[in-house]
Amino acid sequence: MRMTPVLNRLMRYGLVGGTAAAVHIGVLLLLGQWMSLSLANPIAFLAASVAGYLGHALLTFREETGGRQFARRWLLLQYVVNLSVCALLPLLKAPTLVLVFTPTLLNALIWSRAAQFSVKSRQQQNGQPPLLHADDLGLAEGVDAAIIDLARSGQLGGASLLVNGPSAADAVKAWRDLADSPPLTLHLCLTEGHGLPNCPDLPTGFGSLLLASLLPWQRRRIAPQLRTVLQQQISRYRQLTGLHHIHLDGHQHIQLVPLVLDAVLDLAPSESITWVRTTREPLPEGLSLRLWWRSLQTGGLLKWLILQLLSGLAIPRLRRAGLATNKRFAGVLFSGSMFGTAFRRSWERAYSSITSDRASKPIVLIHPALPHAASGMDQESFEQSVAFFTSTNRQKEWDSAQQL
């Protein structure tokens, strides 16, 4: 007699749960011969958690996962929750039934949620691909050549034009010569290279502008200069491209700083700004600890946290102002090293299962360049970019994009 799907699922869950319990007991008995119970038990808990993590993904919920592992964050969550509950309940003098069944129920909830998350992720990966986007067109010939090469071969969905960059005019001419050129976005640049002598008080760092956003007297002092720089770059963008309606993002994501966003929203009606990039970036799955450590070392994780918060504040304001934005984004967490596994996982995570217009599609951001691109830059005006583009990671990003 064929089992019902519910009974089949319960039997698989029980089999995996029993195996995890056996692993816990076996490891505890083994380690208990050499160390104290208080130290051996958390290690045994971890071994059991790993067994449950693998078993439930590969067996119990294989229909949802497609035979792939859950995201590692679910293992961490399950382990922390189990340790916390098992330490807390005895202190509360909970009845025996509560001690026995509470962890079981919590585990069932956690793994069920992990399975639902896997379903959603697989649906997204089977949906529409994101738009691959390159920043800093116009910064230098070696940067422009890599970006235009990707656009010519059809890999690129768009690029951002650094209008005050030394090669901006030549880059736009080469862009127009493409058989099917993707859209260009205004790359608002405030932290370097704006070069306006009548704006002496304008901070040249992301942190300085963010701090100024929190101080009312700074906002009042800087706002007019900020507006002047923004209008100059809009005018230059129109002069170079001939475009009327403007899509806008920012060098180092400066458009998301509240003070800068104030100026953008203020000018949007008169300057026909219709779209602003945001950076709501879901965390990729399947990353090794080495990649997480790289993101932590390079400041990517901290940058991701700050920009997640700023995007969360910006999106409602954009919506109220009638401006469009992308629904998702990838490229902050591994900014500066979007190549190899980091690039592939970010690309997969950015897939969308929702049919949407181009303006709201997810974006994956890269900064490609040819070797020695920094040698052709205006090193005095774009000092920060010189250091960034000296890295060989720029060529690695170019190579990864070519392999899509």
GIKA-V116673 format. One record per pair of residues at least 4 apart in sequence whose ideal C-beta (glycine too) atoms are under 7 Angstrom apart, sorted by sequence separation. I is the first residue (numbers start at 1). J is the second residue. D is the distance in Angstrom with one decimal. If there is no record, write none. Layout:
I/J/D ; I/J/D
This chain:
3/7/4.6 ; 4/8/6.8 ; 5/9/6.2 ; 6/10/6.4 ; 7/11/6.3 ; 8/12/6.5 ; 9/13/6.2 ; 10/14/6.2 ; 11/15/6.4 ; 12/16/6.4 ; 13/17/6.0 ; 14/18/6.0 ; 15/19/6.4 ; 16/20/6.4 ; 17/21/6.4 ; 18/22/6.4 ; 19/23/6.4 ; 20/24/6.4 ; 21/25/6.5 ; 22/26/6.1 ; 23/27/6.1 ; 24/28/6.1 ; 25/29/6.3 ; 26/30/6.3 ; 27/31/6.0 ; 28/32/5.8 ; 31/35/5.7 ; 35/39/4.8 ; 36/40/6.7 ; 37/41/5.8 ; 40/44/6.0 ; 41/45/6.2 ; 42/46/6.5 ; 43/47/6.7 ; 44/48/6.4 ; 45/49/6.2 ; 46/50/6.5 ; 47/51/6.5 ; 48/52/6.3 ; 49/53/6.0 ; 50/54/6.4 ; 51/55/5.8 ; 52/56/5.7 ; 53/57/6.5 ; 54/58/5.9 ; 55/59/5.3 ; 56/60/4.3 ; 57/61/6.4 ; 58/62/6.1 ; 61/65/5.5 ; 70/74/4.5 ; 72/76/6.6 ; 73/77/6.1 ; 74/78/6.2 ; 75/79/6.3 ; 76/80/6.2 ; 77/81/6.1 ; 78/82/6.1 ; 79/83/6.4 ; 80/84/6.1 ; 81/85/6.1 ; 82/86/6.0 ; 83/87/6.2 ; 84/88/6.0 ; 85/89/6.0 ; 88/92/6.3 ; 94/98/4.1 ; 96/100/6.3 ; 97/101/5.9 ; 98/102/5.4 ; 101/105/5.9 ; 102/106/6.3 ; 103/107/6.1 ; 104/108/6.5 ; 105/109/6.5 ; 106/110/6.2 ; 107/111/6.2 ; 108/112/6.1 ; 109/113/6.3 ; 110/114/6.3 ; 111/115/6.4 ; 112/116/6.6 ; 113/117/6.4 ; 114/118/6.5 ; 115/119/6.7 ; 116/120/6.6 ; 117/121/6.3 ; 118/122/6.3 ; 119/123/6.4 ; 120/124/6.5 ; 121/125/6.4 ; 122/126/6.3 ; 123/127/6.4 ; 139/143/4.6 ; 140/144/6.9 ; 141/145/6.1 ; 142/146/6.9 ; 143/147/6.4 ; 144/148/5.9 ; 145/149/6.2 ; 146/150/6.8 ; 147/151/6.5 ; 148/152/6.1 ; 149/153/6.5 ; 164/168/6.9 ; 167/171/5.3 ; 168/172/6.5 ; 169/173/6.6 ; 170/174/6.4 ; 171/175/6.2 ; 172/176/6.4 ; 173/177/6.7 ; 189/193/5.3 ; 190/194/6.1 ; 205/209/6.8 ; 206/210/6.2 ; 207/211/6.2 ; 208/212/6.3 ; 209/213/6.7 ; 211/215/6.8 ; 215/219/6.7 ; 216/220/6.6 ; 217/221/6.4 ; 218/222/5.8 ; 219/223/5.8 ; 222/226/5.6 ; 223/227/6.4 ; 224/228/6.6 ; 225/229/6.6 ; 226/230/6.3 ; 227/231/6.2 ; 228/232/6.4 ; 229/233/6.5 ; 230/234/6.3 ; 231/235/6.2 ; 232/236/6.3 ; 233/237/6.2 ; 234/238/6.6 ; 235/239/6.3 ; 236/240/6.3 ; 237/241/6.0 ; 238/242/6.9 ; 250/254/3.9 ; 257/261/6.7 ; 258/262/6.4 ; 260/264/6.4 ; 261/265/6.1 ; 262/266/6.2 ; 263/267/6.3 ; 264/268/6.3 ; 267/271/4.6 ; 287/291/4.5 ; 289/293/6.1 ; 290/294/6.5 ; 291/295/6.6 ; 292/296/6.4 ; 293/297/6.2 ; 294/298/6.1 ; 299/303/5.6 ; 300/304/6.1 ; 301/305/6.7 ; 302/306/6.6 ; 303/307/6.1 ; 304/308/6.1 ; 305/309/6.7 ; 306/310/6.3 ; 307/311/5.9 ; 308/312/6.4 ; 309/313/6.7 ; 310/314/6.0 ; 311/315/6.1 ; 314/318/6.0 ; 315/319/6.3 ; 316/320/6.3 ; 317/321/6.3 ; 331/335/6.0 ; 334/338/5.1 ; 338/342/6.2 ; 339/343/5.1 ; 341/345/5.9 ; 342/346/6.2 ; 343/347/6.1 ; 344/348/6.4 ; 345/349/6.2 ; 346/350/6.3 ; 352/356/6.6 ; 356/360/4.5 ; 369/373/3.7 ; 378/382/5.3 ; 379/383/6.5 ; 382/386/6.1 ; 384/388/6.5 ; 385/389/5.8 ; 386/390/6.4 ; 392/396/6.5 ; 393/397/6.3 ; 394/398/6.7 ; 395/399/6.3 ; 396/400/6.4 ; 397/401/6.4 ; 398/402/6.5 ; 399/403/6.7 ; 3/8/4.6 ; 32/37/6.2 ; 35/40/5.2 ; 55/60/6.6 ; 56/61/5.7 ; 62/67/5.6 ; 65/70/6.8 ; 89/94/4.3 ; 94/99/5.5 ; 150/155/4.7 ; 151/156/4.3 ; 163/168/5.5 ; 176/181/6.5 ; 189/194/6.1 ; 203/208/3.3 ; 238/243/6.4 ; 250/255/3.5 ; 255/260/5.7 ; 256/261/6.4 ; 268/273/4.1 ; 287/292/5.9 ; 295/300/4.0 ; 296/301/5.0 ; 318/323/4.4 ; 337/342/6.1 ; 338/343/4.8 ; 356/361/5.9 ; 377/382/5.3 ; 389/394/5.5 ; 138/144/6.7 ; 150/156/4.2 ; 162/168/6.3 ; 175/181/5.2 ; 203/209/5.0 ; 212/218/4.0 ; 213/219/6.7 ; 249/255/5.9 ; 254/260/5.5 ; 255/261/6.4 ; 267/273/6.5 ; 295/301/4.7 ; 136/143/5.4 ; 137/144/5.9 ; 161/168/6.4 ; 212/219/6.4 ; 248/255/6.2 ; 318/325/5.3 ; 331/338/5.8 ; 379/386/5.0 ; 32/40/5.1 ; 57/65/5.0 ; 151/159/6.8 ; 334/342/4.2 ; 338/346/6.7 ; 377/385/6.3 ; 31/40/3.9 ; 58/67/6.2 ; 89/98/6.4 ; 147/156/6.9 ; 175/184/6.6 ; 203/212/5.9 ; 237/246/6.7 ; 255/264/6.1 ; 264/273/6.3 ; 352/361/6.6 ; 377/386/5.4 ; 89/99/5.4 ; 137/147/5.2 ; 212/222/5.5 ; 315/325/6.4 ; 352/362/5.3 ; 57/68/6.9 ; 161/172/6.8 ; 28/40/5.6 ; 31/43/6.0 ; 57/69/4.9 ; 147/159/5.3 ; 190/202/6.8 ; 192/204/6.3 ; 234/246/6.4 ; 264/276/6.3 ; 334/346/6.6 ; 350/362/4.2 ; 374/386/4.9 ; 377/389/6.9 ; 28/41/6.2 ; 31/44/6.7 ; 57/70/4.7 ; 89/102/6.4 ; 134/147/4.5 ; 191/204/5.4 ; 191/205/5.9 ; 350/364/5.3 ; 54/69/6.9 ; 191/206/6.0 ; 331/346/6.8 ; 374/389/4.3 ; 27/43/6.5 ; 28/44/4.0 ; 134/150/6.5 ; 248/264/6.5 ; 330/346/3.9 ; 373/389/5.0 ; 374/390/4.6 ; 27/44/4.1 ; 53/70/6.3 ; 85/102/6.0 ; 86/103/6.3 ; 347/364/5.5 ; 85/103/5.8 ; 346/364/6.1 ; 190/209/6.7 ; 330/349/6.4 ; 24/44/4.9 ; 27/47/4.5 ; 201/221/6.1 ; 202/222/6.1 ; 330/350/4.5 ; 369/389/5.4 ; 24/45/6.6 ; 53/74/6.9 ; 82/103/5.6 ; 85/106/6.4 ; 201/222/6.2 ; 255/276/5.9 ; 373/394/6.4 ; 53/75/4.4 ; 134/156/6.0 ; 137/159/4.5 ; 255/277/6.8 ; 256/278/6.9 ; 328/350/5.7 ; 24/47/6.7 ; 132/155/5.9 ; 137/160/6.4 ; 138/161/5.4 ; 139/162/5.2 ; 144/167/5.5 ; 159/182/6.7 ; 161/184/5.1 ; 163/186/6.8 ; 202/225/4.7 ; 256/279/6.8 ; 281/304/6.3 ; 23/47/5.2 ; 24/48/3.7 ; 132/156/5.5 ; 133/157/6.0 ; 136/160/6.9 ; 137/161/5.1 ; 138/162/4.3 ; 158/182/4.6 ; 161/185/6.9 ; 201/225/6.0 ; 202/226/6.4 ; 328/352/6.9 ; 371/395/5.7 ; 23/48/5.0 ; 50/75/6.9 ; 53/78/6.9 ; 81/106/5.8 ; 132/157/5.2 ; 133/158/4.8 ; 134/159/4.7 ; 135/160/4.7 ; 137/162/6.5 ; 138/163/6.7 ; 157/182/5.5 ; 158/183/4.9 ; 159/184/6.0 ; 160/185/4.5 ; 161/186/6.4 ; 162/187/4.8 ; 164/189/6.4 ; 246/271/6.4 ; 248/273/5.6 ; 307/332/5.3 ; 327/352/6.9 ; 369/394/3.8 ; 370/395/6.9 ; 49/75/6.1 ; 131/157/3.2 ; 133/159/6.8 ; 136/162/5.4 ; 139/165/4.4 ; 140/166/6.8 ; 141/167/5.4 ; 148/174/5.4 ; 152/178/5.9 ; 156/182/5.7 ; 161/187/5.6 ; 199/225/4.0 ; 246/272/5.9 ; 253/279/5.9 ; 368/394/6.1 ; 369/395/6.7 ; 21/48/6.8 ; 131/158/6.0 ; 138/165/3.5 ; 140/167/5.8 ; 144/171/4.3 ; 148/175/6.6 ; 151/178/5.8 ; 158/185/6.2 ; 160/187/3.6 ; 162/189/5.8 ; 202/229/6.6 ; 245/272/4.9 ; 246/273/4.8 ; 247/274/6.7 ; 248/275/6.9 ; 281/308/6.9 ; 367/394/6.0 ; 20/48/4.4 ; 23/51/4.5 ; 139/167/6.9 ; 165/193/7.0 ; 244/272/5.7 ; 246/274/6.7 ; 247/275/4.2 ; 248/276/5.3 ; 249/277/3.7 ; 279/307/4.5 ; 280/308/6.8 ; 304/332/4.8 ; 338/366/5.1 ; 49/78/5.5 ; 78/107/6.4 ; 81/110/6.7 ; 138/167/5.5 ; 164/193/5.1 ; 199/228/5.9 ; 245/274/5.1 ; 303/332/5.7 ; 304/333/4.7 ; 327/356/6.8 ; 368/397/4.9 ; 369/398/6.6 ; 49/79/4.5 ; 138/168/3.3 ; 144/174/6.7 ; 151/181/6.4 ; 164/194/6.3 ; 198/228/6.8 ; 199/229/5.8 ; 367/397/6.1 ; 368/398/3.6 ; 20/51/4.4 ; 151/182/5.7 ; 164/195/6.3 ; 280/311/4.9 ; 366/397/4.6 ; 19/51/5.8 ; 20/52/4.2 ; 78/110/4.9 ; 196/228/6.6 ; 279/311/5.0 ; 300/332/6.7 ; 301/333/6.7 ; 303/335/6.5 ; 46/79/6.1 ; 49/82/6.8 ; 77/110/6.2 ; 138/171/4.5 ; 196/229/5.8 ; 226/259/6.7 ; 230/263/5.3 ; 278/311/4.3 ; 300/333/5.0 ; 327/360/5.0 ; 329/362/6.6 ; 331/364/6.0 ; 368/401/6.1 ; 45/79/6.8 ; 137/171/5.1 ; 226/260/6.5 ; 230/264/6.9 ; 300/334/5.7 ; 326/360/6.0 ; 328/362/3.9 ; 329/363/5.2 ; 330/364/4.6 ; 331/365/3.1 ; 17/52/7.0 ; 20/55/6.8 ; 194/229/5.0 ; 300/335/5.7 ; 324/359/4.1 ; 326/361/6.3 ; 327/362/6.1 ; 330/365/6.9 ; 331/366/6.8 ; 366/401/5.7 ; 16/52/6.2 ; 19/55/6.0 ; 74/110/6.5 ; 196/232/6.3 ; 227/263/5.2 ; 231/267/7.0 ; 278/314/5.7 ; 324/360/6.4 ; 326/362/6.2 ; 45/82/6.1 ; 222/259/6.6 ; 226/263/4.8 ; 230/267/6.2 ; 234/271/5.3 ; 278/315/5.7 ; 326/363/4.9 ; 45/83/6.1 ; 295/333/5.4 ; 298/336/6.1 ; 16/55/3.5 ; 190/229/6.3 ; 295/334/6.0 ; 298/337/6.8 ; 16/56/5.4 ; 74/114/4.0 ; 219/259/5.7 ; 223/263/6.7 ; 227/267/6.9 ; 42/83/6.3 ; 188/230/6.7 ; 276/318/5.7 ; 16/59/5.9 ; 294/337/6.5 ; 16/60/5.3 ; 70/114/4.4 ; 213/257/5.7 ; 188/233/6.1 ; 209/254/6.6 ; 213/258/4.2 ; 71/117/6.8 ; 206/252/5.3 ; 213/259/4.0 ; 282/328/6.4 ; 12/59/5.4 ; 13/60/5.0 ; 186/233/6.6 ; 210/257/5.3 ; 212/259/5.7 ; 276/323/5.6 ; 278/325/4.8 ; 12/60/4.5 ; 70/118/6.2 ; 186/234/6.8 ; 206/254/6.2 ; 209/257/4.8 ; 275/323/6.3 ; 277/325/6.7 ; 278/326/6.3 ; 280/328/5.8 ; 281/329/4.9 ; 274/323/6.3 ; 275/324/4.6 ; 276/325/5.7 ; 277/326/6.2 ; 280/329/5.8 ; 281/330/5.5 ; 61/111/6.8 ; 65/115/6.6 ; 209/259/6.0 ; 273/323/6.8 ; 274/324/6.4 ; 275/325/6.5 ; 279/329/4.5 ; 291/341/6.4 ; 9/60/6.8 ; 60/111/7.0 ; 64/115/4.0 ; 136/187/6.8 ; 186/237/4.6 ; 206/257/7.0 ; 209/260/6.4 ; 256/307/6.3 ; 278/329/6.6 ; 281/332/5.3 ; 291/342/5.6 ; 135/187/6.2 ; 265/317/6.5 ; 281/333/6.1 ; 336/388/6.8 ; 65/118/4.5 ; 257/310/6.9 ; 261/314/5.7 ; 268/321/6.1 ; 279/332/5.3 ; 61/115/3.8 ; 64/118/5.1 ; 253/307/5.8 ; 256/310/4.1 ; 339/393/6.5 ; 52/107/6.8 ; 56/111/4.5 ; 64/119/4.8 ; 256/311/6.1 ; 258/313/6.9 ; 268/323/6.1 ; 336/391/7.0 ; 66/122/5.9 ; 261/317/6.7 ; 265/321/5.2 ; 337/393/5.3 ; 184/241/5.9 ; 336/393/6.0 ; 339/396/3.8 ; 343/400/4.4 ; 256/314/5.4 ; 287/345/5.8 ; 339/397/5.0 ; 286/345/5.5 ; 338/397/5.2 ; 186/246/5.5 ; 188/248/5.9 ; 191/251/6.2 ; 285/345/6.5 ; 339/399/6.9 ; 340/400/6.5 ; 186/247/6.8 ; 188/249/7.0 ; 191/252/5.5 ; 284/345/3.8 ; 339/400/4.3 ; 185/247/4.4 ; 186/248/4.8 ; 187/249/6.1 ; 188/250/4.4 ; 189/251/4.0 ; 284/346/5.2 ; 185/248/6.6 ; 187/250/6.9 ; 188/251/6.6 ; 191/254/6.1 ; 183/247/6.7 ; 185/249/5.4 ; 187/251/5.6 ; 190/254/5.0 ; 285/349/6.5 ; 284/349/4.5 ; 188/254/6.3 ; 188/255/5.5 ; 282/349/5.5 ; 172/240/4.8 ; 164/233/6.9 ; 172/241/6.1 ; 163/233/5.2 ; 190/260/6.8 ; 169/240/6.3 ; 164/236/6.8 ; 168/240/6.2 ; 163/236/4.2 ; 163/237/5.0 ; 161/237/6.6 ; 163/240/6.2 ; 275/359/5.5 ; 277/363/6.9 ; 160/249/5.4 ; 162/251/6.7 ; 121/285/6.5 ; 195/381/6.1 ; 193/381/4.6 ; 192/381/6.5 ; 193/382/5.0 ; 192/382/5.3 ; 192/383/6.4 ; 192/384/5.2 ; 191/384/6.6 ; 192/385/6.7 ; 166/377/7.0 ; 166/378/4.7 ; 71/285/4.4 ; 130/347/6.8 ; 150/368/6.4 ; 130/350/3.9 ; 130/351/6.5 ; 147/368/6.1 ; 129/351/6.2 ; 130/352/7.0 ; 146/368/4.1 ; 125/348/5.5 ; 128/351/6.8 ; 146/369/5.0 ; 127/351/5.3 ; 128/352/4.9 ; 146/370/5.2 ; 127/352/5.2 ; 145/370/5.3 ; 125/351/4.7 ; 127/353/3.6 ; 143/369/4.6 ; 124/351/4.4 ; 126/353/7.0 ; 142/369/5.2 ; 124/352/6.1 ; 142/370/4.1 ; 124/353/4.8 ; 123/353/4.3 ; 131/361/5.2 ; 133/363/5.0 ; 135/365/6.3 ; 142/372/6.3 ; 143/373/5.1 ; 130/361/6.3 ; 133/364/6.8 ; 136/367/6.1 ; 142/373/2.9 ; 130/362/3.9 ; 131/363/5.2 ; 132/364/5.3 ; 133/365/5.3 ; 134/366/5.6 ; 135/367/5.6 ; 130/363/6.1 ; 134/367/7.0 ; 140/373/5.3 ; 130/364/4.9 ; 132/366/6.8 ; 134/368/5.7 ; 142/376/5.7 ; 141/376/4.9 ; 140/376/4.2 ; 140/377/4.4 ; 139/377/6.2 ; 139/382/6.6 ; 139/385/6.0 ; 143/389/6.7 ; 155/401/5.4 ; 155/402/6.6 ; 155/404/5.3 ; 150/401/5.5 ; 146/398/4.7 ; 150/402/7.0 ; 132/401/6.1 ; 132/404/6.9
